[in-house]
Amino acid sequence: MENRVSREPEAGEVLPQHKFDCRPLEAYLSQHLPGFRAEPEAKLTIAQYRSGQSNPTFYLQKGSQEYVLRKKPPGSLLPKAHKIDREFKVQKALFSIGFPVPKPLLYCSDASVIGTEFYVMEHVQGRIFRDITIPGVSPAERSAIYVAMIETLAQLHSLNIRSLQLEGYGVSAGYCRRQVSTWMKQYQATAHRDIPAMIQLSDWLMKNLPVDNDNEENLIHGDFKLDNIVFHPKEGVYSRYLLGNSASENSFQFANFVQPLAETGLQLSKRTFRTTLSQIDTTRKLFVQTRRGQEILTRVKHFMERYILPAEKEVIEFYVQKENSVDKWKKPPVIDKLKEMAKAEGLWNLFLPAVSGLSQVDYALIAEETGKCFFAPDVFNCQAPDTGNMELLHLYGDEKQKQQWLEPLLQGSIASCFCMTEPDVASSDATNIECSIQRDGDSYVVNGKKWWSSGAGNPKCKIAIVMGRTKNATTPRHKQHSMILVPINTPGVEIIRPLSVFGYMDHLHGGHFEIHFNQVRVPASNLILGEGRGFEIAQGRLGPGRIHHCMRTVGLAERALQIMCERATQRVAFKKKLHSHEVVAHWIAESRIAIEEIRLLTLKAAHTIDTLGNTGAIKQIAMIKVAAPRAVCKIIDRAIQVCGGAGVSQDYPLANMYVLTRTLRLADGPDEVHLSAIAKLELADQARSLRAKM
């Protein structure tokens, strides 16, 4: 039990001014820190981290156990600059939502233990870069480190302090004014000489403070820089913590750092960019995400980049190896592992507003992000056809149906399929559907053939939602169909064969199957909403689902364009880079234009659902269902052309992306049906407008 150097490379002997008696600390930790007494014979050793300019930080080791302790420094302190209690509370809130900070373990307000209040957190192994040029790493890794650093900061600043339960913990109103004032006080308290540029910059900042929006409440990191971050030993940002003591040995260099920064800030202040910033802000408010939506989107992006995209190759290889195996419908273990992680982080069932608290605009942008990887929606329990089935049960199921089927679907413990399309009739006119659902006492009997029943091959598929005709000659055609719940293991349910899509078997979603229902008897209580309500239910199911499909294709298009640009900058043909050929340059430009167009059109449809409901958004939904798959097919086709033979091989995801997108022009109704509906609605709108003018 001593203050000495440990094997931790960043730590050394405890400085004389920071020494404290270890015995009370060990006694306190033994009593209050779970697991600390696991090795009672081991000695507690303490070393001090050397870097940083905040609170003194110490490395604690007891046998195989490692911790980090932070405390207030001794002596005269800057006001509000060393609030250990606030640091602990914020870190605890961040850790609870999966943000990359070490796990906070214990806070002690009793100054008698080591002379000041302190807290203890887990010790995290990783890399700390003191030189901002990061020597010794490749340009690609250096770029990845900087990107991860900025994205982590953006994620932090997007968090909602209310959901973190940190509201009221600090002063919120007038942040910019208070910040400028604090900077100047800190500058005056620590500067060794006057810096005119700093005074001028301060005056300019005070005169140009935000007029209307200086009352926003956000969580702000005040000292985020490269050497305050702990990086994973091999990749990405793993965790970070602030180190050190304000009375550091390099404080004399303060003026040397401040002067060039102040002069640069002063130069920037003279630029006339306020109008431009205002215009950008106005544009962003066209389809505004909620604060929660922004927060979840940031976390989804982080999860995608850190976990999902790196696993893509492993997932593809799994399905290739299982192509002819009896286990070909099972999912790779890595997907189940990722699902557990996403669920633990609260990134689960994001598609369902009643569960997630997100608007359709919120989720549309999240769906775009997940669309960049073919198995990402599944990781977040946002995969078709389960999303549509869950939405259907949420909107139209009774309490018993919800308890029996919706709850396990929301938990991800079972899967489902949807049986609507039929092989023997033109299902683009859904009134042609012939599968019969006939009442027989306290049961319904189902007879008929279905195909393109997505998800039926999934080993976890336990329930099918079947649309069929409950014949009644006295009712209109659109009132003669119903939907009913049919457990897959019910006698008479025969799974005939999987259907390939352009030669591909869609293993991820459990395939697309032909299923026959032969005298299948289920309880009458399995009927959803009531007889003749099938088309009503179908429209409620398909509305938001079509938006989700379209936004995922936008993400797919972004990925295809990225591949196109990367290939165009790497390959040389006819003595110049591909992007230097005008045709390729035009493809890139046209693809960007198309992506922006379909994104805006889809967001408008999402916004219309949020404000007017599914019925009020019928025309917008039909328009995006035509526009998005068409545009994205063209973009992927261009990317394939740029990649040449590689574009149709397994070395790129483009061929699979094209198959999925081309198929979407048939799923949920072919283009021609939607075009007819759009024309009908447009003619009605024009007639209504004409009458209003008369």
C-alpha positions in Angstrom: 0.0 0.0 0.0 2.1 2.9 -1.3 2.3 5.9 -3.7 4.7 4.6 -6.3 5.3 4.1 -10.0 3.2 1.3 -11.6 3.3 -0.5 -14.9 0.8 2.0 -16.3 3.0 3.9 -18.9 1.3 7.3 -18.6 1.7 7.3 -14.8 4.6 8.0 -12.5 5.4 8.9 -8.9 2.7 10.9 -7.1 3.8 14.5 -7.0 4.6 15.8 -3.5 1.7 18.4 -3.5 -0.8 15.6 -4.3 0.3 12.9 -1.9 -2.3 11.5 0.5 -2.5 8.7 3.0 -3.5 5.5 1.2 -4.8 3.6 4.2 -8.1 5.5 4.7 -8.6 5.2 0.9 -8.1 1.4 0.9 -10.4 1.1 3.9 -13.1 3.2 2.2 -12.9 1.3 -1.1 -13.0 -2.0 0.6 -16.3 -1.0 2.3 -18.0 0.8 -0.6 -16.6 -0.5 -3.9 -18.0 -3.9 -4.9 -15.2 -6.4 -5.9 -12.4 -4.3 -4.4 -11.8 -6.9 -1.7 -11.6 -9.8 -4.2 -7.8 -10.1 -3.6 -7.4 -9.2 0.1 -3.7 -10.1 0.1 -2.8 -7.8 -2.8 -1.3 -4.4 -2.1 -2.9 -1.2 -3.3 -0.4 0.8 -5.4 -1.1 4.3 -6.7 0.6 6.3 -9.4 -0.3 9.7 -10.9 -1.0 10.6 -14.5 1.3 13.3 -15.7 -0.6 14.9 -18.6 -3.6 17.2 -18.5 -4.6 20.5 -17.0 -7.7 19.7 -14.9 -8.2 17.5 -11.9 -5.4 15.3 -10.6 -5.9 11.7 -11.8 -4.4 8.6 -10.4 -3.9 5.0 -11.5 -4.9 2.4 -8.8 -3.8 -1.2 -8.9 -4.7 -3.9 -6.4 -3.6 -7.3 -7.7 -5.3 -7.8 -11.1 -7.8 -5.0 -10.5 -7.2 -1.6 -12.1 -9.1 1.7 -11.4 -8.7 5.4 -12.1 -9.3 8.0 -9.4 -10.0 11.7 -9.9 -9.9 14.3 -7.2 -9.9 18.0 -6.7 -6.4 19.6 -6.7 -5.1 21.4 -3.6 -4.7 25.1 -3.3 -6.5 28.1 -4.8 -8.9 27.0 -7.6 -10.7 28.7 -10.4 -14.4 29.1 -9.6 -16.5 26.2 -10.8 -13.5 24.7 -12.7 -13.0 21.5 -10.6 -16.5 20.2 -9.9 -15.8 16.6 -9.3 -19.5 15.8 -8.4 -20.7 17.3 -11.6 -18.1 15.3 -13.6 -19.2 12.1 -12.0 -22.9 12.7 -12.5 -22.5 13.6 -16.2 -20.2 10.6 -16.8 -22.7 8.3 -15.1 -25.6 9.7 -17.3 -23.5 9.2 -20.4 -22.4 5.7 -19.6 -26.1 4.7 -19.0 -26.9 5.4 -22.6 -23.9 3.7 -24.1 -21.8 6.8 -24.8 -18.1 5.9 -24.8 -16.9 6.9 -21.3 -15.4 4.6 -18.6 -17.9 3.1 -16.2 -18.2 5.4 -13.1 -18.0 3.2 -10.0 -18.1 5.3 -6.9 -18.3 9.0 -5.7 -17.1 10.1 -2.3 -18.0 13.5 -0.9 -16.2 12.9 2.4 -13.0 15.0 2.2 -11.6 13.3 5.3 -10.7 10.2 3.3 -8.0 11.7 1.1 -8.3 15.4 1.7 -10.8 16.2 -1.1 -13.9 14.7 -2.6 -13.1 12.2 -5.3 -14.6 9.5 -7.6 -13.4 6.2 -9.0 -14.1 4.8 -12.5 -13.1 1.7 -14.4 -9.6 1.6 -16.0 -9.7 1.5 -19.8 -6.8 0.2 -21.9 -6.1 2.1 -25.0 -3.9 4.6 -26.9 -3.4 8.3 -26.1 -1.8 10.5 -28.8 0.1 13.5 -27.4 1.3 14.7 -30.9 -1.6 15.9 -33.0 0.2 14.8 -36.2 -0.1 11.2 -34.9 3.3 10.0 -36.2 3.7 6.3 -36.8 0.3 5.5 -38.2 -0.9 5.3 -41.8 -2.7 8.2 -43.5 -5.9 6.1 -43.6 -5.7 5.3 -39.9 -4.9 8.9 -39.0 -7.9 10.0 -41.0 -10.1 7.5 -39.3 -8.9 8.7 -35.9 -9.8 12.3 -36.7 -13.2 11.4 -38.1 -14.0 9.2 -35.0 -12.9 12.1 -32.8 -15.2 14.6 -34.5 -18.2 12.2 -34.7 -17.9 11.4 -31.0 -18.0 15.1 -30.2 -21.0 15.6 -32.5 -22.7 12.6 -30.8 -22.1 14.2 -27.4 -23.4 17.6 -28.4 -26.5 16.1 -29.9 -27.7 14.4 -26.7 -30.8 15.5 -25.0 -30.1 16.7 -21.5 -33.7 16.0 -20.4 -33.5 12.3 -21.4 -30.2 12.2 -19.6 -32.0 13.7 -16.5 -29.4 16.5 -16.4 -31.8 19.4 -16.8 -31.5 22.1 -14.2 -28.0 20.9 -13.3 -26.3 23.9 -14.8 -27.3 27.4 -16.0 -28.7 27.2 -19.5 -30.0 30.6 -20.6 -27.4 32.9 -22.1 -24.8 30.3 -22.7 -22.8 32.2 -25.4 -22.6 35.4 -23.3 -21.6 33.4 -20.2 -19.0 31.4 -22.1 -17.3 34.5 -23.6 -17.3 36.1 -20.2 -15.8 33.0 -18.6 -13.1 32.7 -21.2 -12.0 36.3 -20.5 -11.9 35.8 -16.8 -9.8 32.6 -17.2 -7.5 34.4 -19.7 -7.0 37.3 -17.3 -6.4 34.9 -14.4 -3.7 32.9 -16.2 -2.1 35.1 -18.8 1.5 36.2 -18.2 1.3 39.1 -20.6 -1.3 41.1 -22.5 -2.4 39.9 -25.9 -4.2 42.7 -27.9 -5.8 40.2 -30.3 -7.5 38.5 -27.4 -9.0 41.7 -26.1 -10.3 42.7 -29.6 -11.7 39.2 -30.2 -13.5 39.3 -26.8 -15.1 42.7 -27.7 -16.2 41.4 -31.1 -17.7 38.3 -29.6 -19.7 40.2 -27.0 -21.1 42.6 -29.7 -22.1 39.7 -31.9 -23.8 37.3 -29.5 -26.9 35.4 -30.8 -30.0 37.5 -30.4 -32.8 34.9 -30.4 -31.2 31.5 -29.8 -28.9 31.9 -26.8 -31.2 29.9 -24.6 -30.8 26.5 -26.1 -29.9 23.7 -23.7 -27.2 21.3 -24.8 -24.5 19.2 -23.2 -21.1 20.8 -24.1 -17.6 19.4 -23.8 -15.3 22.3 -22.9 -11.9 20.6 -23.3 -12.3 18.1 -26.2 -8.9 17.5 -27.9 -6.8 14.7 -29.2 -4.8 14.1 -26.0 -7.9 14.0 -23.9 -9.1 10.9 -25.7 -8.3 7.3 -25.1 -8.5 5.3 -28.4 -9.1 1.6 -28.7 -5.8 -0.3 -28.8 -6.4 -1.2 -32.4 -9.3 0.7 -33.9 -11.8 3.5 -33.3 -12.7 5.6 -30.3 -13.2 3.3 -27.3 -13.4 5.7 -24.4 -11.9 8.9 -23.1 -11.3 10.8 -19.9 -9.8 14.1 -18.9 -6.4 13.9 -17.1 -4.1 16.0 -14.9 -3.9 19.1 -12.8 -4.4 22.8 -13.6 -1.0 23.6 -12.0 0.8 21.8 -14.8 4.5 22.4 -15.7 3.7 23.7 -19.2 1.4 26.6 -18.1 4.1 29.1 -19.0 3.4 28.2 -22.7 -0.2 29.5 -22.3 0.5 32.8 -24.1 2.3 31.1 -27.0 -0.8 29.0 -27.6 -3.4 31.7 -27.1 -1.9 34.5 -29.3 -2.1 32.7 -32.7 -5.5 31.3 -31.9 -6.8 34.7 -30.9 -5.4 36.3 -34.0 -7.0 33.6 -36.2 -10.3 34.0 -34.4 -10.1 37.8 -35.0 -9.5 37.3 -38.7 -12.5 35.0 -38.9 -14.6 37.6 -37.1 -14.0 40.0 -40.0 -15.6 37.7 -42.6 -19.2 38.4 -43.6 -20.7 35.0 -43.2 -23.6 35.7 -40.9 -26.2 35.8 -43.7 -24.9 32.5 -45.2 -25.2 30.7 -41.8 -28.7 32.1 -41.4 -29.7 30.7 -44.8 -28.2 27.3 -44.0 -30.1 27.2 -40.7 -33.4 28.0 -42.5 -32.9 25.2 -45.0 -32.3 22.7 -42.3 -35.6 23.6 -40.6 -37.5 22.4 -43.7 -38.0 19.0 -42.2 -36.9 19.2 -38.6 -36.0 16.2 -36.5 -37.0 16.2 -32.8 -34.1 16.4 -30.3 -34.6 12.8 -29.5 -34.5 12.0 -33.3 -31.2 13.8 -33.6 -29.8 12.0 -30.6 -30.9 8.5 -31.8 -29.7 9.2 -35.4 -26.2 10.1 -34.1 -26.1 7.0 -32.0 -27.3 4.8 -34.9 -24.6 6.3 -37.1 -22.0 5.6 -34.5 -23.2 2.0 -34.0 -23.2 1.4 -37.8 -19.7 2.7 -38.2 -18.2 1.0 -35.2 -19.9 -2.4 -35.3 -22.2 -3.1 -38.3 -20.2 -2.1 -41.3 -17.0 -3.8 -40.0 -19.0 -7.1 -39.7 -20.4 -6.9 -43.3 -17.8 -9.1 -44.8 -18.2 -11.8 -42.1 -22.0 -11.9 -42.7 -21.6 -12.2 -46.5 -19.1 -15.0 -46.1 -21.4 -16.8 -43.7 -24.3 -16.9 -46.3 -21.9 -17.9 -49.1 -20.7 -20.9 -47.0 -24.2 -21.9 -46.0 -25.7 -21.6 -49.6 -26.4 -25.3 -49.9 -26.6 -26.2 -46.2 -29.6 -27.2 -44.3 -28.8 -24.3 -42.0 -29.0 -21.8 -44.8 -31.9 -19.9 -43.3 -30.2 -19.4 -40.0 -28.5 -16.0 -39.3 -24.8 -15.5 -38.6 -24.0 -15.5 -34.8 -22.6 -12.0 -35.2 -26.0 -10.6 -36.1 -27.5 -12.0 -32.9 -24.6 -10.5 -31.0 -25.1 -7.1 -32.6 -28.8 -7.3 -31.8 -28.1 -7.8 -28.1 -25.8 -4.8 -28.2 -28.3 -2.6 -30.0 -31.1 -3.7 -27.6 -28.9 -2.9 -24.6 -28.1 0.6 -26.0 -31.9 1.3 -26.5 -31.5 1.3 -30.3 -34.5 -1.1 -30.7 -37.9 -0.9 -32.4 -37.1 2.6 -33.7 -39.7 2.3 -36.5 -42.8 2.3 -34.1 -43.6 5.8 -32.9 -45.6 4.6 -29.9 -42.5 2.7 -28.7 -39.6 4.8 -29.8 -41.2 8.3 -29.4 -39.8 9.2 -32.8 -41.7 11.0 -35.6 -41.8 9.7 -39.1 -39.3 12.3 -40.2 -37.1 11.2 -37.3 -37.2 7.6 -38.4 -37.0 8.3 -42.1 -33.5 9.7 -41.6 -32.6 6.8 -39.3 -33.9 4.3 -42.0 -31.6 6.1 -44.6 -28.6 5.4 -42.4 -29.5 1.7 -41.8 -30.2 1.3 -45.5 -26.4 1.5 -46.2 -26.0 -2.1 -45.0 -28.3 -4.9 -46.0 -28.6 -6.5 -42.5 -28.5 -3.3 -40.4 -32.3 -3.0 -40.1 -32.4 -6.5 -38.6 -29.9 -5.5 -35.9 -32.2 -2.8 -34.7 -35.4 -5.0 -34.9 -36.5 -2.8 -37.8 -36.6 -5.4 -40.6 -39.4 -6.2 -43.0 -41.8 -7.9 -42.9 -41.8 -7.8 -39.1 -42.0 -4.0 -38.9 -45.2 -4.0 -40.9 -46.7 -6.8 -39.0 -45.9 -5.2 -35.6 -47.4 -1.9 -36.8 -50.5 -3.8 -37.9 -50.9 -5.5 -34.6 -50.2 -2.3 -32.7 -52.9 -0.4 -34.7 -55.5 -3.1 -35.2 -54.9 -6.1 -32.9 -56.9 -6.7 -29.7 -55.3 -7.0 -26.3 -55.0 -10.8 -26.5 -53.5 -10.7 -30.0 -51.0 -8.1 -28.8 -50.0 -10.0 -25.8 -49.6 -13.3 -27.7 -47.8 -12.0 -30.8 -46.9 -8.4 -30.7 -45.0 -8.5 -27.4 -42.6 -11.3 -28.5 -42.1 -9.6 -31.9 -41.1 -6.4 -30.1 -38.7 -8.4 -27.9 -37.2 -10.1 -31.0 -37.8 -13.5 -29.6 -40.0 -14.6 -32.6 -40.3 -13.6 -36.3 -43.3 -13.4 -38.6 -44.3 -13.5 -42.3 -47.0 -11.7 -44.3 -49.1 -13.7 -46.8 -51.0 -11.5 -49.4 -49.7 -12.1 -52.9 -51.0 -15.1 -54.8 -49.5 -17.1 -57.8 -52.8 -17.7 -59.6 -54.2 -14.2 -59.9 -52.9 -10.7 -60.7 -52.3 -9.5 -57.2 -51.6 -5.9 -58.3 -55.4 -5.7 -58.2 -55.7 -7.0 -54.6 -59.5 -7.5 -55.0 -58.5 -10.6 -57.1 -57.2 -12.4 -54.1 -58.9 -15.8 -53.9 -57.6 -17.4 -50.7 -60.8 -18.0 -48.6 -61.3 -17.3 -44.9 -64.7 -18.8 -44.0 -66.4 -18.9 -40.6 -67.1 -22.4 -39.2 -68.6 -22.2 -35.7 -66.0 -20.7 -33.4 -63.3 -21.1 -36.0 -62.2 -19.8 -39.4 -61.0 -22.2 -42.1 -58.3 -20.9 -44.5 -57.8 -22.4 -48.0 -55.6 -21.0 -50.7 -52.1 -20.5 -52.2 -49.7 -17.6 -51.3 -46.3 -16.7 -52.5 -43.6 -14.1 -51.9 -44.4 -14.7 -48.2 -41.2 -13.0 -46.9 -39.6 -14.4 -43.7 -41.3 -17.8 -43.7 -38.0 -19.6 -43.8 -36.7 -17.9 -40.7 -36.3 -20.6 -37.9 -37.9 -18.1 -35.5 -40.9 -17.5 -37.7 -43.9 -18.5 -35.6 -46.9 -16.5 -37.0 -48.3 -15.6 -40.5 -50.7 -12.8 -41.1 -52.9 -14.0 -44.0 -55.2 -11.9 -46.2 -58.1 -13.7 -47.8 -61.7 -13.4 -48.9 -64.6 -13.7 -46.5 -67.2 -13.9 -49.2 -70.3 -11.7 -48.8 -72.2 -11.1 -52.0 -74.0 -8.0 -50.5 -70.9 -6.0 -49.8 -68.6 -4.0 -52.2 -65.4 -5.7 -53.5 -63.2 -3.7 -51.1 -65.2 -5.0 -48.1 -64.9 -8.7 -48.9 -61.4 -9.4 -47.6 -60.1 -9.9 -44.1 -56.8 -10.6 -42.3 -56.3 -13.4 -39.8 -53.4 -14.7 -37.7 -52.2 -18.2 -38.6 -49.5 -19.9 -36.5 -47.0 -21.5 -38.8 -47.2 -24.9 -37.0 -51.0 -25.1 -37.6 -52.0 -28.4 -39.3 -52.6 -27.8 -43.1 -49.9 -25.0 -43.4 -47.5 -26.3 -46.1 -44.4 -24.4 -46.9 -43.8 -25.4 -50.6 -40.6 -23.8 -51.8 -38.4 -20.7 -51.5 -38.4 -18.3 -54.5 -35.2 -16.8 -55.8 -34.8 -13.1 -56.7 -32.9 -12.7 -59.9 -31.2 -16.0 -59.0 -30.4 -14.9 -55.4 -31.9 -16.5 -52.3 -32.6 -13.9 -49.7 -31.3 -15.7 -46.7 -31.2 -12.7 -44.4 -35.0 -12.1 -44.3 -35.8 -15.8 -44.1 -36.4 -16.1 -47.8 -39.6 -15.5 -49.9 -41.7 -18.6 -49.9 -44.7 -20.2 -51.6 -47.1 -21.4 -48.9 -50.3 -23.5 -49.3 -53.1 -23.4 -46.8 -55.1 -26.6 -46.9 -58.2 -26.6 -44.6 -56.3 -24.6 -42.0 -58.4 -24.1 -38.9 -57.7 -21.3 -36.4 -59.8 -19.8 -33.6 -62.3 -17.1 -34.6 -60.5 -14.8 -32.1 -57.5 -14.8 -34.5 -59.4 -12.5 -37.0 -57.9 -9.0 -36.9 -60.3 -6.1 -36.4 -63.3 -7.8 -38.1 -64.6 -9.3 -41.3 -64.2 -7.2 -44.4 -61.6 -4.9 -42.9 -58.6 -6.3 -44.8 -58.0 -3.4 -47.2 -58.4 -0.9 -44.4 -55.7 -2.8 -42.4 -53.5 -3.2 -45.5 -53.4 0.6 -46.1 -52.5 1.3 -42.5 -49.7 -1.3 -42.7 -48.2 -0.2 -46.0 -48.2 3.6 -45.6 -45.3 4.1 -43.2 -43.7 0.9 -44.5 -43.3 2.3 -47.9 -41.6 5.4 -46.5 -39.2 3.1 -44.6 -38.4 1.2 -47.8 -37.8 4.3 -49.7 -35.5 5.9 -47.1 -33.5 2.8 -46.9 -33.0 2.9 -50.6 -31.7 6.5 -50.2 -29.1 5.1 -47.9 -28.3 2.4 -50.4 -27.9 5.0 -53.1 -25.5 7.0 -50.9 -23.4 3.8 -50.5 -23.5 3.1 -54.3 -22.4 6.7 -55.1 -19.6 6.4 -52.6 -18.4 3.2 -54.3 -18.8 4.9 -57.7 -16.7 7.9 -56.7 -14.0 5.8 -55.0 -13.6 3.6 -58.1 -13.6 6.6 -60.4 -10.7 8.2 -58.5 -8.7 5.0 -58.4 -9.0 3.6 -61.9 -7.2 4.9 -65.0 -8.6 4.3 -68.5 -7.3 5.8 -71.7 -4.6 7.6 -69.8 -6.8 9.4 -67.4 -8.8 8.8 -64.2 -12.3 7.6 -64.8 -13.8 10.7 -63.2 -12.0 12.8 -65.8 -14.1 11.2 -68.5 -17.1 13.5 -68.9 -19.7 10.7 -69.0 -18.5 9.4 -65.6 -18.4 12.9 -64.2 -22.0 13.5 -65.3 -23.1 10.2 -63.8 -21.7 11.3 -60.5 -23.4 14.7 -60.7 -26.8 13.2 -61.8 -26.7 10.7 -59.0 -26.1 13.4 -56.4 -29.0 15.4 -57.8 -31.3 12.3 -57.8 -30.4 11.4 -54.2 -31.3 14.9 -53.0 -34.5 14.9 -54.9 -35.8 11.6 -53.6 -34.7 12.3 -50.0 -36.7 15.6 -50.0 -39.7 13.8 -51.6 -39.6 11.1 -49.0 -39.1 13.5 -46.1 -42.1 15.4 -47.3 -44.2 12.2 -47.3 -43.0 11.5 -43.7 -43.8 15.0 -42.6 -47.3 14.7 -44.2 -47.9 11.5 -42.2 -46.7 13.3 -39.0 -49.1 16.2 -39.6 -52.1 14.7 -41.6 -51.9 11.0 -40.9 -51.6 8.0 -43.4 -54.8 9.0 -45.3 -53.6 12.6 -45.8 -50.3 11.4 -47.2 -51.6 8.9 -49.8 -50.4 10.8 -52.8 -47.0 11.6 -51.4 -46.5 8.0 -50.4 -47.4 6.8 -53.9 -45.0 9.3 -55.5 -42.0 8.2 -53.4 -42.8 4.5 -54.0 -42.4 5.2 -57.7 -39.6 7.8 -57.6 -37.2 6.3 -55.1 -36.6 2.7 -56.5 -36.5 4.0 -60.1 -33.8 6.6 -59.2 -31.8 4.3 -57.1 -31.8 1.6 -59.7 -30.2 4.1 -62.1 -27.6 5.1 -59.6 -26.6 1.5 -58.8 -26.5 0.7 -62.5 -24.1 3.6 -63.1 -21.9 2.4 -60.2 -21.8 -1.1 -61.7 -20.7 0.4 -65.0 -17.9 2.4 -63.4 -16.7 -0.7 -61.5 -16.9 -2.9 -64.6 -16.7 -6.6 -64.1 -16.1 -6.2 -60.4 -19.4 -4.4 -60.1 -21.4 -7.6 -60.8 -19.1 -9.8 -58.7 -19.2 -10.7 -55.1 -16.3 -8.3 -54.4 -18.8 -5.4 -54.4 -22.3 -5.3 -52.9 -23.7 -3.6 -56.0 -25.3 -6.6 -57.7 -27.2 -7.5 -54.5 -28.2 -3.9 -54.1 -29.5 -3.7 -57.6 -31.6 -6.9 -57.1 -33.1 -5.6 -53.9 -33.9 -2.2 -55.4 -35.3 -3.5 -58.7 -37.6 -5.9 -56.7 -38.9 -3.0 -54.7 -40.5 -1.7 -57.9 -42.9 -4.6 -57.6 -43.1 -5.0 -53.8 -46.1 -3.2 -52.1 -47.6 -2.6 -55.5 -46.0 -2.1 -58.9 -45.1 1.3 -60.3 -48.1 1.3 -62.7 -50.6 0.9 -59.9 -49.1 3.8 -58.0 -49.0 6.0 -61.1 -52.7 5.4 -61.8 -53.4 6.3 -58.2 -51.3 9.5 -58.4 -53.0 10.6 -61.6 -56.5 10.0 -60.0 -55.6 12.0 -56.9 -54.0 14.8 -59.0 -57.1 15.2 -61.2 -59.2 15.3 -58.1 -57.0 18.0 -56.5 -57.0 20.0 -59.8 -60.8 19.8 -60.0 -61.1 20.9 -56.3 -58.8 23.8 -56.9 -60.8 24.9 -60.0 -64.1 24.8 -58.1 -62.6 26.9 -55.3 -61.7 29.6 -57.8 -65.2 29.8 -59.4 
